[in-house]
Amino acid sequence: MKMNEKALADIFEKIKASEGLDVGTLSLAWLIVCGDKNAILIDSRDEVKLSDLNGRLCFRYSSDDPDDESYFEAIDFFENSFSGSVEDTITLDSQQTDKLIAENIRELNSLHDGKMDIRYVCSIFKLNKLFGIPSEDIQDSFYMRFGAVGESGRTLLYHDIEYLQNDVGEYECIDDFTLNADTHIDKDTVRVIKISKQALTEFIYENFVAGQEKYLDVKATEVSDYFELDPETGEFIFCAVKLEDDDGNFLTLPENIDLKKVMKNIPDTAESVFGPSGKIYRDYTKSELKKLLEK
């Protein structure tokens, strides 16, 4: 795999001039290759740009979120909508490339037990060193991206296999990454969760159980939990009792303590689960709760 570094550097100068880019504000630059398609992807921290090899901007994705997965959008565009290349910019050793692709597809098929179809998406060459963009890496690496396609025909996961060139010009795998294809969301998408009352009750309860050591100042292994939710008022009660007495006998909340009635007869123990005071519970004796039921 050989790059025409001068041609790539000239392309980068065109992109810098047309977009007014300052190298000091850039974090990453990539050359994306798939078949006869080639494009330059540049990350300027709050924006990702995709240009053809004539330096023309083809795709732009801006976000205020520094953790935004905008690479997905750019590479989706490259894969599905982009067309364009310049000759003599990069020469791939087709025999070596085909060998790497075949090896990775075989290994990824084994990883997924043959339950997903594995497809080659593109090769991505890092160009930070070539373009003078600050980087902690000693040399630029390159990735091969593969997609794992589910039964619905939709890509569920991406696998990025990273390589570095050794002293004899061969590429050695140094790392691999698995990316959830659904972690990115485009500007026209509204991602929705809708659940039933039962599922909501389960969600609330499980979150209180998971956080009970913080919420109730207890050790989860030393208590048993009880709860009730009033679907009409939206009120929720969650409580814990000691699991065993000093002799190892199991303890429970007495059957004659009706938490639905208790919930109606006691005030809220906190205005918010996330209140500034930290303590959101109140201790009652079992006798006190029984008396409350007589009101």
Stockholm file with secondary structure:
# STOCKHOLM 1.0

chainA/1-295         MKMNEKALADIFEKIKASEGLDVGTLSLAWLIVCGDKNAILIDSRDEVKLSDLNGRLCFRYSSDDPDDESYFEAIDFFENSFSGSVEDTITLDSQQTDKLIAENIRELNSLHDGKMDIRYVCSIFKLNKLFGIPSEDIQDSFYMRFGAVGESGRTLLYHDIEYLQNDVGEYECIDDFTLNADTHIDKDTVRVIKISKQALTEFIYENFVAGQEKYLDVKATEVSDYFELDPETGEFIFCAVKLEDDDGNFLTLPENIDLKKVMKNIPDTAESVFGPSGKIYRDYTKSELKKLLEK
#=GR chainA/1-295 SS CEECHHHHHHHHHHHHHHHTCCGGGCCEEEEEEETTEEEEEEECSSEEEEECTTSCEEEEEECSCTTCCHHHHHHHHHHHTCCCCCTTSEECCHHHHHHHHHHHHHHHHHHTTTCSEEEEEEEEEECHHHHTCCCSSSSCCEEEEEEEECTTSCEEEEEEEEEEECTTSCEEEEEEEEEETTSCCCTTCCCCCCCCHHHHHHHHHHHHHHTHHHHHCCCGGGEEEEEEECTTTCCEEEEEEESBCTTSCBCCCCTTCCHHHHHHHSCCSCSCTTCTTSCCCCCCCHHHHHHHTTC
#=GC SS_cons         CEECHHHHHHHHHHHHHHHTCCGGGCCEEEEEEETTEEEEEEECSSEEEEECTTSCEEEEEECSCTTCCHHHHHHHHHHHTCCCCCTTSEECCHHHHHHHHHHHHHHHHHHTTTCSEEEEEEEEEECHHHHTCCCSSSSCCEEEEEEEECTTSCEEEEEEEEEEECTTSCEEEEEEEEEETTSCCCTTCCCCCCCCHHHHHHHHHHHHHHTHHHHHCCCGGGEEEEEEECTTTCCEEEEEEESBCTTSCBCCCCTTCCHHHHHHHSCCSCSCTTCTTSCCCCCCCHHHHHHHTTC
//
